[in-house]
Amino acid sequence: MGKYKIDEIDHQILDMLIENTRIPFTDIAKKLVISAGTVHVRVKKMEDAGIIQGSSLTLDYKKLGYSFIAYVGLFLNNTSQTQFVLERINNIPYVTVAHITTGKFNIFCKIRAKNTTHAKEVIFMLDDIEGVYRTETMISLEESINDKKRLMHTIFNDM
């Protein structure tokens, strides 16, 4: 499919879905004074074009007992080991994000843990991966901003 052009109706649909991915198409249709079928067709076209890729669920990790956040930078023996190390990281469920980076670290990870003892165990798991020669950890005191919605709104407003 060629490049999909987002018009004002698509923009408004996306705006509502950004705010609440579970909003029924009938509610969107009522607000935009269009049919629910039209909303469905437009969302399907945006999915097919790759503009919408699934939906997400936001959890309150504190309420689930995982309020401890740390960032761990991994130094590798060789950059050629990056894929191997990433495959091993992917087996550690407490690593929620991993980036291949330039600069100081080869890989930069975000971990969630129950407490400092649990975080230490996770960090040791990372440190024990073959090819990792050192890690450096930064503890998050507070996750002050975690809002993808603002960026999505800005991107769509700039279109």
C-alpha atoms as an extended CHARMM CRD file, in Angstrom:
* protein
*
       159  EXT
         1         1  MET       CA              0.0000000000        0.0000000000        0.0000000000  PROA      1               0.0000000000
         2         2  GLY       CA              1.2800000000        3.4890000000       -0.8530000000  PROA      2               0.0000000000
         3         3  LYS       CA              1.6790000000        6.2750000000        1.6490000000  PROA      3               0.0000000000
         4         4  TYR       CA             -1.6000000000        6.7600000000        3.4940000000  PROA      4               0.0000000000
         5         5  LYS       CA             -2.7910000000       10.3550000000        3.7850000000  PROA      5               0.0000000000
         6         6  ILE       CA             -4.3880000000       11.2180000000        7.1120000000  PROA      6               0.0000000000
         7         7  ASP       CA             -7.2810000000       13.6300000000        6.7760000000  PROA      7               0.0000000000
         8         8  GLU       CA             -9.0600000000       15.5590000000        9.5260000000  PROA      8               0.0000000000
         9         9  ILE       CA            -11.4990000000       12.7230000000       10.3120000000  PROA      9               0.0000000000
        10        10  ASP       CA             -8.6100000000       10.2320000000       10.6390000000  PROA      10              0.0000000000
        11        11  HSD       CA             -6.8030000000       12.7330000000       12.8500000000  PROA      11              0.0000000000
        12        12  GLN       CA             -9.8330000000       13.0730000000       15.1220000000  PROA      12              0.0000000000
        13        13  ILE       CA            -10.2620000000        9.2880000000       15.2830000000  PROA      13              0.0000000000
        14        14  LEU       CA             -6.5910000000        8.8780000000       16.1980000000  PROA      14              0.0000000000
        15        15  ASP       CA             -6.8780000000       11.6440000000       18.7860000000  PROA      15              0.0000000000
        16        16  MET       CA             -9.7080000000        9.8060000000       20.5470000000  PROA      16              0.0000000000
        17        17  LEU       CA             -7.9380000000        6.4400000000       20.3230000000  PROA      17              0.0000000000
        18        18  ILE       CA             -4.7530000000        7.9680000000       21.7740000000  PROA      18              0.0000000000
        19        19  GLU       CA             -6.7370000000        9.1270000000       24.7890000000  PROA      19              0.0000000000
        20        20  ASN       CA             -8.5540000000        5.8110000000       25.2140000000  PROA      20              0.0000000000
        21        21  THR       CA             -7.6530000000        2.8030000000       23.0780000000  PROA      21              0.0000000000
        22        22  ARG       CA            -10.7460000000        1.0090000000       24.3470000000  PROA      22              0.0000000000
        23        23  ILE       CA            -13.2760000000        3.6310000000       23.2350000000  PROA      23              0.0000000000
        24        24  PRO       CA            -16.0210000000        1.9530000000       21.2040000000  PROA      24              0.0000000000
        25        25  PHE       CA            -16.2110000000        2.8930000000       17.5390000000  PROA      25              0.0000000000
        26        26  THR       CA            -19.8570000000        3.8110000000       18.1200000000  PROA      26              0.0000000000
        27        27  ASP       CA            -18.7890000000        6.4930000000       20.6270000000  PROA      27              0.0000000000
        28        28  ILE       CA            -16.2360000000        7.8810000000       18.1680000000  PROA      28              0.0000000000
        29        29  ALA       CA            -18.8860000000        7.8700000000       15.4350000000  PROA      29              0.0000000000
        30        30  LYS       CA            -21.3740000000        9.7820000000       17.6070000000  PROA      30              0.0000000000
        31        31  LYS       CA            -18.8030000000       12.4510000000       18.4760000000  PROA      31              0.0000000000
        32        32  LEU       CA            -17.7570000000       12.8860000000       14.8440000000  PROA      32              0.0000000000
        33        33  VAL       CA            -21.2960000000       12.5100000000       13.4550000000  PROA      33              0.0000000000
        34        34  ILE       CA            -20.3010000000        9.6760000000       11.1310000000  PROA      34              0.0000000000
        35        35  SER       CA            -21.2640000000        5.9950000000       11.0680000000  PROA      35              0.0000000000
        36        36  ALA       CA            -19.5220000000        3.3740000000       13.1910000000  PROA      36              0.0000000000
        37        37  GLY       CA            -18.8570000000        1.5100000000        9.9410000000  PROA      37              0.0000000000
        38        38  THR       CA            -16.9400000000        4.5020000000        8.6230000000  PROA      38              0.0000000000
        39        39  VAL       CA            -14.8280000000        4.5730000000       11.7860000000  PROA      39              0.0000000000
        40        40  HSD       CA            -14.1850000000        0.8430000000       11.4470000000  PROA      40              0.0000000000
        41        41  VAL       CA            -13.1420000000        1.1490000000        7.7870000000  PROA      41              0.0000000000
        42        42  ARG       CA            -10.8490000000        4.1160000000        8.4840000000  PROA      42              0.0000000000
        43        43  VAL       CA             -9.1850000000        2.3940000000       11.4540000000  PROA      43              0.0000000000
        44        44  LYS       CA             -8.7270000000       -0.7670000000        9.3560000000  PROA      44              0.0000000000
        45        45  LYS       CA             -7.0830000000        1.2700000000        6.5680000000  PROA      45              0.0000000000
        46        46  MET       CA             -4.7340000000        2.9260000000        9.0840000000  PROA      46              0.0000000000
        47        47  GLU       CA             -3.8890000000       -0.5140000000       10.5070000000  PROA      47              0.0000000000
        48        48  ASP       CA             -3.2140000000       -1.8850000000        7.0240000000  PROA      48              0.0000000000
        49        49  ALA       CA             -0.9840000000        1.1330000000        6.2920000000  PROA      49              0.0000000000
        50        50  GLY       CA              0.9490000000        0.4740000000        9.5100000000  PROA      50              0.0000000000
        51        51  ILE       CA             -0.0260000000        3.7880000000       11.1030000000  PROA      51              0.0000000000
        52        52  ILE       CA             -1.9000000000        1.9980000000       13.8780000000  PROA      52              0.0000000000
        53        53  GLN       CA             -0.0150000000       -0.9770000000       15.2310000000  PROA      53              0.0000000000
        54        54  GLY       CA             -2.1660000000       -2.6750000000       17.8200000000  PROA      54              0.0000000000
        55        55  SER       CA             -3.1910000000       -1.0300000000       21.0470000000  PROA      55              0.0000000000
        56        56  SER       CA             -1.5860000000       -0.9250000000       24.4420000000  PROA      56              0.0000000000
        57        57  LEU       CA             -2.4930000000       -1.5180000000       28.0240000000  PROA      57              0.0000000000
        58        58  THR       CA             -1.0770000000        0.6600000000       30.7870000000  PROA      58              0.0000000000
        59        59  LEU       CA             -0.4540000000       -1.0280000000       34.1090000000  PROA      59              0.0000000000
        60        60  ASP       CA              0.1190000000        0.5470000000       37.4900000000  PROA      60              0.0000000000
        61        61  TYR       CA              3.3010000000       -1.3160000000       38.4270000000  PROA      61              0.0000000000
        62        62  LYS       CA              3.2900000000        0.1280000000       41.9440000000  PROA      62              0.0000000000
        63        63  LYS       CA             -0.0510000000       -1.5310000000       42.6510000000  PROA      63              0.0000000000
        64        64  LEU       CA              1.3550000000       -4.7820000000       41.2800000000  PROA      64              0.0000000000
        65        65  GLY       CA              4.3760000000       -4.6110000000       43.5920000000  PROA      65              0.0000000000
        66        66  TYR       CA              6.9750000000       -3.5770000000       40.9970000000  PROA      66              0.0000000000
        67        67  SER       CA              7.6730000000        0.0540000000       41.8800000000  PROA      67              0.0000000000
        68        68  PHE       CA             11.4760000000       -0.1380000000       41.7030000000  PROA      68              0.0000000000
        69        69  ILE       CA             12.9040000000        1.1740000000       38.4150000000  PROA      69              0.0000000000
        70        70  ALA       CA             16.5420000000        1.1390000000       37.4010000000  PROA      70              0.0000000000
        71        71  TYR       CA             18.4500000000        1.7610000000       34.2070000000  PROA      71              0.0000000000
        72        72  VAL       CA             21.3580000000       -0.5260000000       33.4420000000  PROA      72              0.0000000000
        73        73  GLY       CA             24.0420000000        0.2180000000       30.8790000000  PROA      73              0.0000000000
        74        74  LEU       CA             25.8310000000       -2.8340000000       29.5180000000  PROA      74              0.0000000000
        75        75  PHE       CA             29.3890000000       -2.8090000000       28.2490000000  PROA      75              0.0000000000
        76        76  LEU       CA             30.1220000000       -5.6620000000       25.8460000000  PROA      76              0.0000000000
        77        77  ASN       CA             33.4320000000       -7.3370000000       25.1010000000  PROA      77              0.0000000000
        78        78  ASN       CA             32.7160000000       -6.9570000000       21.3740000000  PROA      78              0.0000000000
        79        79  THR       CA             29.9370000000       -5.2110000000       19.4940000000  PROA      79              0.0000000000
        80        80  SER       CA             29.5880000000       -8.3740000000       17.4000000000  PROA      80              0.0000000000
        81        81  GLN       CA             28.0240000000       -9.9710000000       20.5150000000  PROA      81              0.0000000000
        82        82  THR       CA             25.1410000000       -7.4780000000       20.5700000000  PROA      82              0.0000000000
        83        83  GLN       CA             22.4980000000       -9.7590000000       19.0450000000  PROA      83              0.0000000000
        84        84  PHE       CA             23.5250000000      -12.6930000000       21.2340000000  PROA      84              0.0000000000
        85        85  VAL       CA             23.3010000000      -10.5260000000       24.3590000000  PROA      85              0.0000000000
        86        86  LEU       CA             19.9290000000       -9.0660000000       23.3120000000  PROA      86              0.0000000000
        87        87  GLU       CA             18.5430000000      -12.5790000000       22.8740000000  PROA      87              0.0000000000
        88        88  ARG       CA             19.6220000000      -13.4040000000       26.4480000000  PROA      88              0.0000000000
        89        89  ILE       CA             18.1980000000      -10.1230000000       27.7730000000  PROA      89              0.0000000000
        90        90  ASN       CA             14.8980000000      -10.9800000000       26.1110000000  PROA      90              0.0000000000
        91        91  ASN       CA             14.6940000000      -14.0120000000       28.4340000000  PROA      91              0.0000000000
        92        92  ILE       CA             14.7180000000      -11.7720000000       31.5240000000  PROA      92              0.0000000000
        93        93  PRO       CA             11.1110000000      -10.5780000000       31.9570000000  PROA      93              0.0000000000
        94        94  TYR       CA             12.0730000000       -7.7780000000       34.3710000000  PROA      94              0.0000000000
        95        95  VAL       CA             13.9360000000       -5.9900000000       31.5710000000  PROA      95              0.0000000000
        96        96  THR       CA             11.1080000000       -3.9990000000       30.0170000000  PROA      96              0.0000000000
        97        97  VAL       CA             13.1120000000       -1.9520000000       27.5040000000  PROA      97              0.0000000000
        98        98  ALA       CA             16.4810000000       -2.4850000000       25.8180000000  PROA      98              0.0000000000
        99        99  HSD       CA             18.2030000000       -0.1710000000       23.3530000000  PROA      99              0.0000000000
       100       100  ILE       CA             21.3310000000       -0.6290000000       21.2780000000  PROA      100             0.0000000000
       101       101  THR       CA             23.1140000000        2.6670000000       21.8240000000  PROA      101             0.0000000000
       102       102  THR       CA             26.0940000000        4.7210000000       20.8050000000  PROA      102             0.0000000000
       103       103  GLY       CA             28.3000000000        6.4070000000       23.3490000000  PROA      103             0.0000000000
       104       104  LYS       CA             29.1740000000        5.0090000000       26.7200000000  PROA      104             0.0000000000
       105       105  PHE       CA             27.0930000000        1.8020000000       26.6630000000  PROA      105             0.0000000000
       106       106  ASN       CA             26.5410000000       -0.8370000000       24.0010000000  PROA      106             0.0000000000
       107       107  ILE       CA             23.0690000000       -1.6490000000       25.3530000000  PROA      107             0.0000000000
       108       108  PHE       CA             20.9130000000        0.3820000000       27.7220000000  PROA      108             0.0000000000
       109       109  CYS       CA             18.0780000000       -1.3340000000       29.6390000000  PROA      109             0.0000000000
       110       110  LYS       CA             15.1780000000       -0.3480000000       31.8380000000  PROA      110             0.0000000000
       111       111  ILE       CA             14.3000000000       -2.8220000000       34.5550000000  PROA      111             0.0000000000
       112       112  ARG       CA             11.3690000000       -3.1150000000       36.9170000000  PROA      112             0.0000000000
       113       113  ALA       CA             11.7400000000       -4.9300000000       40.2110000000  PROA      113             0.0000000000
       114       114  LYS       CA              9.9690000000       -5.4190000000       43.5120000000  PROA      114             0.0000000000
       115       115  ASN       CA             12.7010000000       -3.8310000000       45.6220000000  PROA      115             0.0000000000
       116       116  THR       CA             16.4580000000       -3.3210000000       45.8080000000  PROA      116             0.0000000000
       117       117  THR       CA             17.1320000000       -6.9880000000       46.5720000000  PROA      117             0.0000000000
       118       118  HSD       CA             15.1540000000       -8.0820000000       43.5390000000  PROA      118             0.0000000000
       119       119  ALA       CA             16.8120000000       -5.3820000000       41.3890000000  PROA      119             0.0000000000
       120       120  LYS       CA             20.2330000000       -6.6830000000       42.4640000000  PROA      120             0.0000000000
       121       121  GLU       CA             19.2350000000      -10.1700000000       41.2860000000  PROA      121             0.0000000000
       122       122  VAL       CA             18.1310000000       -8.8160000000       37.9050000000  PROA      122             0.0000000000
       123       123  ILE       CA             21.3210000000       -6.7740000000       37.5190000000  PROA      123             0.0000000000
       124       124  PHE       CA             23.3840000000       -9.8620000000       38.3450000000  PROA      124             0.0000000000
       125       125  MET       CA             21.4480000000      -11.7880000000       35.6710000000  PROA      125             0.0000000000
       126       126  LEU       CA             22.4220000000       -9.1130000000       33.1500000000  PROA      126             0.0000000000
       127       127  ASP       CA             26.0240000000       -9.0780000000       34.3620000000  PROA      127             0.0000000000
       128       128  ASP       CA             26.2360000000      -12.8810000000       34.0250000000  PROA      128             0.0000000000
       129       129  ILE       CA             25.3580000000      -12.8750000000       30.3200000000  PROA      129             0.0000000000
       130       130  GLU       CA             28.2770000000      -14.1030000000       28.2360000000  PROA      130             0.0000000000
       131       131  GLY       CA             29.7980000000      -11.1490000000       26.4040000000  PROA      131             0.0000000000
       132       132  VAL       CA             28.9080000000       -8.5580000000       29.0710000000  PROA      132             0.0000000000
       133       133  TYR       CA             32.0650000000       -7.4410000000       30.8160000000  PROA      133             0.0000000000
       134       134  ARG       CA             30.5680000000       -4.7200000000       32.9930000000  PROA      134             0.0000000000
       135       135  THR       CA             27.3110000000       -2.9860000000       33.8880000000  PROA      135             0.0000000000
       136       136  GLU       CA             26.5290000000        0.4310000000       35.2790000000  PROA      136             0.0000000000
       137       137  THR       CA             23.2470000000        1.0580000000       37.0790000000  PROA      137             0.0000000000
       138       138  MET       CA             21.2440000000        4.1940000000       37.7550000000  PROA      138             0.0000000000
       139       139  ILE       CA             18.3170000000        3.9830000000       40.1500000000  PROA      139             0.0000000000
       140       140  SER       CA             15.1920000000        5.9290000000       39.3110000000  PROA      140             0.0000000000
       141       141  LEU       CA             13.9500000000        7.9030000000       42.2820000000  PROA      141             0.0000000000
       142       142  GLU       CA             10.6600000000        8.7220000000       40.5500000000  PROA      142             0.0000000000
       143       143  GLU       CA              9.1860000000        8.2640000000       37.1120000000  PROA      143             0.0000000000
       144       144  SER       CA              8.0320000000       11.8420000000       36.7310000000  PROA      144             0.0000000000
       145       145  ILE       CA              6.9630000000       11.7960000000       33.0750000000  PROA      145             0.0000000000
       146       146  ASN       CA              5.8640000000        8.7690000000       31.0860000000  PROA      146             0.0000000000
       147       147  ASP       CA              3.3680000000       10.0640000000       28.5740000000  PROA      147             0.0000000000
       148       148  LYS       CA              3.4940000000        8.8610000000       24.9830000000  PROA      148             0.0000000000
       149       149  LYS       CA              0.1570000000       10.5510000000       24.3380000000  PROA      149             0.0000000000
       150       150  ARG       CA              1.6790000000       14.0470000000       24.2980000000  PROA      150             0.0000000000
       151       151  LEU       CA              4.1460000000       13.0660000000       21.5660000000  PROA      151             0.0000000000
       152       152  MET       CA              1.4460000000       11.3620000000       19.5000000000  PROA      152             0.0000000000
       153       153  HSD       CA             -0.8020000000       14.4200000000       19.7640000000  PROA      153             0.0000000000
       154       154  THR       CA              2.0810000000       16.6850000000       18.7330000000  PROA      154             0.0000000000
       155       155  ILE       CA              2.9810000000       14.4960000000       15.7430000000  PROA      155             0.0000000000
       156       156  PHE       CA             -0.6040000000       14.4370000000       14.5090000000  PROA      156             0.0000000000
       157       157  ASN       CA             -1.0640000000       18.1570000000       15.1070000000  PROA      157             0.0000000000
       158       158  ASP       CA              2.0580000000       18.8580000000       13.0290000000  PROA      158             0.0000000000
       159       159  MET       CA              0.6690000000       16.9130000000       10.0540000000  PROA      159             0.0000000000
